[in-house]
Amino acid sequence: MKALNRRDFLRTSGAAALFAATPGLAYSQVVGGGGAFTDYRALVCIFLFGGNDSFNMLVPASGPEYDAYALSRQNLAIPQGDLLPLATQGQGSFGVHPSMSGIQSLFDSGDAAFVANTGPLIQTTSKDDFNNGSVALPPQLFSHNDQQDQWTSLKGNTVSNTGWAGRMADLIRTGVTEQQMATNASLFGANTFQSADETVAYVMGAGGPLQFEGFSMDPDDILFQQRETFRRIVEAEYGTVYERGFADVQQRAIAAADTVTAAIDSAPPLNTTFPASQLGTQLQTVARLIAVRDQLQMKRQIFFVATGGFDSHDDQNQNQPGLLGGISDAISAFQTAIGPGAGGLDVADSVTTFTQSDFGRTLTSNGDGTDHAWGGNQLVVGGAVAGQQIYGNYPLLEIGGPEDVTGGRMIPSTSADQYAATLAKWFGIPDVDLDVVAPNLANFAQRDLGFMIP
């Protein structure tokens, strides 16, 4: 049996997500390298668990395209007059769901774009390719867990325990050596997206760092003595790799919580009202962390936030307005908080927010909702986004059409690898290393989809 080394132990420890609160924890040379970053950039991934019905989020608004949509979607179709029109730049007529007025405003102001019909692919795939089995396909299509894993890892048919945000953190490690917090931070638990070989994400609660229970920072409080006792225990000398590794994890966790909490507590309050939702709370915390970026000496950050409820097999017409409206309201508040103007952080050009989800939904209705599908539309927001555009190829939403592989399941025309590589390039990953971030990128002609301003 293979011996479990220190790194393996830490990766499997329940507390390992807190291990790399600072970036000085690599155990071997990183894949890439380069000089220290002098500017600040952040990516904010919003994962929509369950599979967002994004063909009701972004809808063709007129002509035969809307007619095909309405015929396919049946009782789930958004009435044409209810769609909020988008000021697209010569790309035809499109609208967003009537609950997404905030996204409409961001799009029309040039701070948002959509990437159409995107999903996990190993190589370009046509309907004939799919039916003939002539190309490699991501395994277990239409499965929640497997497709969440595909989106966050981009592993295709290979074996991989890392995610594409984790690989980015590994690649830039030598350029962020002064940071007082890990490049990757999750406000929604440990995740594959930020898993890496050389760095580990810092996991916190939706409202900020999770403190150890039963501790106090007040020397006059008896709980302070408990903290000091625990500190002496974890700082003691231990004889085995397991004991030393566990003690190291706990020391890092305490230090990280103290450092980040102190920084947040010292920051002025945000002059923005966020919705009192799971996603709103997480994005408010991200904004607070961005506000103290200089104090923590941060140059590059990747945040993972998430919300659920998108597995809309039932009651879709009742639930979808609240789900999509919740995304719109939370993102709008976040953009206000990081934008210019009174009380804003004025860093909107340096922060890019983007969505991922398990998969799109079937165009066909099951009577009250939709079922698991494949390609879908993703949203990208930020001052560096080349907005007012729909990137990729929006399909004809026709049952039995050229992209439909059964029951209104759209074959993606743009790969998740291309989507990730475009974001990674803006983040600072050199083109030569984009294939590390997105392992299937070489199978596609277009490496950069063009939705980010360098």
Buried (B, 14 or more C-beta within 10 A) or exposed (E): EEEEEEBEBBBEBEBBBBBBBBBEBBEEEBBBEBEEBEEBBBBBBBBBBBBBBBBBBBBBBBEEBBBBBBEBBEEBBBEBEEBBEBEBEEEEBBBBBBBBBBBBBBBBEBBBBBBBBBBBBBBBBBBEBBEEEEBBBBBEBBBBEBBBBBBBBBBBEEEBEBBBBBBBBBBBBBBBEBBBBBBBBBBBEBBBBBBBBBBBBBBBBBEBBBBEEEBBEEEEEEBBEBBEEBBEEBEEEBEEBBEBBBBBBBBBBBBBBBBBBBBBEEBEEBEBEBBEBBBBBBBBBBBBBBBBBEBBEBBBBBBBBBBEBBBBBEEBBEBBBEBBBBBBBBBBBBBBBBBEEEEBBEBBBBBBBBBBBBBBBBBBBBEBBBBBBBBBBBBBBBBBBBBBBBBBEBBBBBBEBEBBBEBBBBBBBBBBBBBBBBBBBBBBBBEEBBBBBBBBBEBBEEBBBEBBEE
